[in-house]
Amino acid sequence: NAGVTQTPKFRVLKTGQSMTLLCAQDMNHEYMYWYRQDPGMGLRLIHYSVGEGTTAKGEVPDGYNVSRLKKQNFLLGLESAAPSQTSVYFCASSWADYTEAFFGQGTRLTVV
Amino acid sequence: AQKVTQAQTEISVVEKEDVTLDCVYETRDTTYYLFWYKQPPSGELVFLIRRNSFDEQNEISGRYSWNFQKSTSSFNFTITASQVVDSAVYFCALTDTGANSKLTFGKGITLSVRP
């Protein structure tokens, strides 16, 4: 019963470094999402995917890129990390846009 | 564009009190879905309920109940006889069913239940 798994769980980056966050789901879901959670801001959608090979921008896409080469994986990339990207990142997946979303445990990223 | 407003940011109650968490939404679509999620101190997000726009029937699940009113675009959540374990951040969320539908969250309400 893995559900949605995010890797890594914690990471500290220096400004300008790059990294990739991996999200894997084993529920054969079509939809996958990346959110960031900041104090007082709730969950804001970064990018999402409605199926393998597709991606779309969410509310706060700048500074991030994503790829969905395999249905079960959704990667979030930071090409040049900035302190403003310090946040908790959540991946989620759902069978359809109107069904419940299952969330990973989150990745706490600090950019110094 | 869709929007979810949770005007209450923090609520503190004493155990056994009833508490209502408000959620107001905006969407142009006639078909949409509303959700509530709970985020306990451990950090994971837990699904609580989904309601579609054609079903205005209120729902009760144990100590939890939800009041969906299309006339006021609200989907409020009430916890009866609150317990310390109810302490969490609660998010209301909305998705429509258009071509670019996506799950949009409110900013969340931090509920603290004191013994």
Interface residues (C-beta under 8 A of the other chain):
Chain A: Y33 Y35 G40 M41 G42 L43 R44 L45 Y48 A56 G58 E59 V88 F90 A92 S94 D97 Y98 T99 E100 A101 F102 F103 Q105 G106
Chain B: Q6 T9 Y33 F35 G43 E44 L45 F47 R50 N52 F91 T95 T97 N100 S101 K102 L103 T104 F105 G106 K107 G108
